[in-house]
Amino acid sequence: MKFVKFITLLLVIFLAACKHEHQAKQEETTFVVTKPIVKDTTLQREYVSQIRSIQHIELRALEKGYLQNIYVDEGQLVKKGQLLFQIMPSVYQAEAQKAQAELNFAEIEYQNTKALADSNIVSKNELALARAHLQKVKSEYELAKVHLGFTEIRAPFDGIVGRFNDVRRGSLLDEGELLTTLSDNNKLWVYFNVPESEYIVYASRAQAGQSPKVKLLMANNELFGQEGIIETIEGDFNNETGNIAFRATFPNPKGLLRHGETGKILMPVQVKDAVLVPQAATFEILDKKFVYVVGPDNKVTAREISVAQEMSHIYAVSSGLSATDKILVEGIRKVKNGDEIRYTEKPFYNFIQEMQTLKAE
């Protein structure tokens, strides 16, 4: 029993010593605090986007037959009018030659009938029938030439050949069978959905002639080298999501972007009286951001904040702080909730300048 009391006494003495040492360290340490600033600023709204070629079409066989030749490869850049696929033309060549022979015969027949009609040997009705027959045969010949032309699949515009749809040289093709796709990627359409409240802000600015250019954050988190212009807004809102679709057009001179990619649209939005804090003043707990606010009694209290935008060394805070709050900016890891501290106050701008200098070094 005496031994237990002795151990308990030692434990009490040890805890008291630790507490005294902790308080002494706190008294020796002078922390740095700052105040948020409130100012009008430009934030970048992010929207998940889908990238589409302005011209993206399917190339299909217009005639039935065996695929005789493939003149291109998947992913190849082709020019308008370039021959891509050749369907075996033998049957269609024979039909065109037959139609040509019939046309030649009909022309001779018409000329003979015309000569007889001029000599009043045959009636004008027979000449009219000969002329009608000639026109019919001409139409059949033109149709045969069109069918023969359909055996050659050519590029309707400059573009990039897509993946072949399980067709190879020698494949028997049905009329209308998909061969591949062709994409013109000189310019691209980027679609993204905007909530109703943000649409109203954008529409108001657009009516005032202040439509902003937008940027594209690619899948590797790098900015695309060209800016885009919002050209179209869909006519109706989606009643299920409350969003409306925007379409921005981006030039793609180097061909970096391809049809079907994804990314994020960055749209500049002017925000009045935005609350700005240094990123170094924040810490995370379970994906939530907090700051230590110093109260009138010099005690720190953890407070959750909502971040509206991340900028260089700065967060724009949408809720949780006001311009009068004092926040701990140096020594965050040395304190815990409820600790009383000694501090000096540093202006926000001085702190940001120091951070930029350190980054540059």
VENBEL-V810065 format. One record per run of one state. SS is the DSSP state (A for helix, B for strand, O for the rest). FROM is the first residue (numbers start at 1). LEN is the number of residues. If there is no record, write none. Layout:
BEGIN
ss=SS from=FROM len=LEN
ss=SS from=FROM len=LEN
END
This chain:
BEGIN
ss=O from=1 len=1
ss=A from=2 len=27
ss=O from=29 len=1
ss=B from=30 len=6
ss=O from=36 len=1
ss=B from=37 len=24
ss=O from=61 len=4
ss=B from=65 len=6
ss=O from=71 len=6
ss=B from=77 len=2
ss=O from=79 len=4
ss=B from=83 len=5
ss=O from=88 len=2
ss=A from=90 len=29
ss=O from=119 len=5
ss=A from=124 len=26
ss=O from=150 len=2
ss=B from=152 len=3
ss=O from=155 len=4
ss=B from=159 len=3
ss=O from=162 len=10
ss=B from=172 len=2
ss=O from=174 len=4
ss=B from=178 len=18
ss=A from=196 len=12
ss=O from=208 len=6
ss=B from=214 len=4
ss=O from=218 len=5
ss=B from=223 len=1
ss=O from=224 len=4
ss=B from=228 len=6
ss=O from=234 len=4
ss=B from=238 len=1
ss=O from=239 len=4
ss=B from=243 len=9
ss=O from=252 len=10
ss=B from=262 len=17
ss=A from=279 len=3
ss=B from=282 len=4
ss=O from=286 len=2
ss=B from=288 len=7
ss=O from=295 len=4
ss=B from=299 len=13
ss=O from=312 len=2
ss=B from=314 len=6
ss=O from=320 len=6
ss=B from=326 len=5
ss=O from=331 len=1
ss=A from=332 len=3
ss=O from=335 len=5
ss=B from=340 len=1
ss=O from=341 len=1
ss=B from=342 len=4
ss=O from=346 len=2
ss=A from=348 len=13
ss=O from=361 len=1
END
